[in-house]
């Protein structure tokens, strides 16, 4: 179920709303009850990185020796 961002046409309030179905009615503003428009939002993801403290010397983030997996070379 995606979370969409909305902006109220009446008061300008911006909020997020969990949309359970693509056929669900447009969200109403929780502040004033006015009509809203769905904002275009960007998707962001960040890959997890192994910390140097938890990685043994000579090993890359996957746990294998440096150069044996293709990671950690540089």
C-alpha positions as CSV (number, residue, x, y, z in Angstrom):
1,X,0.0,0.0,0.0
2,X,1.6,3.2,-1.1
3,X,1.8,6.4,0.9
4,X,1.0,9.5,-1.1
5,X,1.7,13.2,-0.4
6,X,-1.3,15.6,-0.7
7,X,-1.7,19.3,-0.6
8,X,-5.0,21.0,0.4
9,X,-6.5,23.3,-2.3
10,X,-8.2,25.4,0.4
11,X,-5.7,25.9,3.2
12,X,-2.4,24.7,1.7
13,X,-1.9,22.0,4.3
14,X,0.5,19.3,3.2
15,X,0.2,15.7,4.6
16,X,0.7,12.1,3.8
17,X,-2.0,9.5,3.4
18,X,-1.8,5.7,3.1
19,X,-3.9,4.7,0.1
20,X,-5.3,1.2,0.3
21,X,-6.7,0.9,-3.2
22,X,-6.2,2.6,-6.5
23,X,-10.0,3.1,-6.7
24,X,-10.1,4.9,-3.3
25,X,-11.5,8.4,-3.2
26,X,-9.2,11.4,-3.1
27,X,-8.1,12.3,0.5
28,X,-9.7,15.2,2.3
29,X,-7.6,17.6,4.2
30,X,-7.3,16.6,7.9
31,X,-7.0,20.3,8.9
32,X,-10.0,21.8,7.2
33,X,-11.8,19.0,5.3
34,X,-11.1,20.7,2.0
35,X,-10.3,19.0,-1.4
36,X,-6.8,18.0,-2.1
37,X,-4.4,17.3,-5.0
38,X,-1.8,14.5,-4.9
39,X,1.8,15.8,-5.0
40,X,4.4,14.3,-7.2
41,X,7.0,12.9,-4.8
42,X,10.4,11.3,-5.4
43,X,11.4,7.8,-4.3
44,X,14.7,7.6,-2.3
45,X,16.6,4.6,-1.2
46,X,19.9,4.2,0.5
47,X,22.0,1.1,0.4
48,X,23.3,-0.2,3.7
49,X,27.0,0.1,4.2
50,X,29.1,-2.1,6.5
51,X,30.9,-0.1,9.1
52,X,34.7,-0.4,9.2
53,X,34.6,-1.4,12.8
54,X,32.5,-4.5,12.1
55,X,34.5,-5.6,9.0
56,X,37.6,-7.6,9.6
57,X,40.9,-6.2,8.2
58,X,41.4,-7.3,4.6
59,X,37.7,-8.1,4.1
60,X,35.1,-6.1,2.2
61,X,31.5,-5.5,3.4
62,X,30.2,-8.9,2.2
63,X,32.6,-10.7,4.5
64,X,34.9,-12.2,1.8
65,X,38.6,-11.3,1.4
66,X,39.2,-8.1,-0.6
67,X,39.1,-8.7,-4.3
68,X,37.5,-12.1,-4.1
69,X,33.9,-10.9,-4.7
70,X,34.5,-7.7,-6.8
71,X,33.4,-5.4,-4.0
72,X,35.8,-3.3,-2.0
73,X,38.2,-2.8,-4.8
74,X,39.2,0.7,-5.6
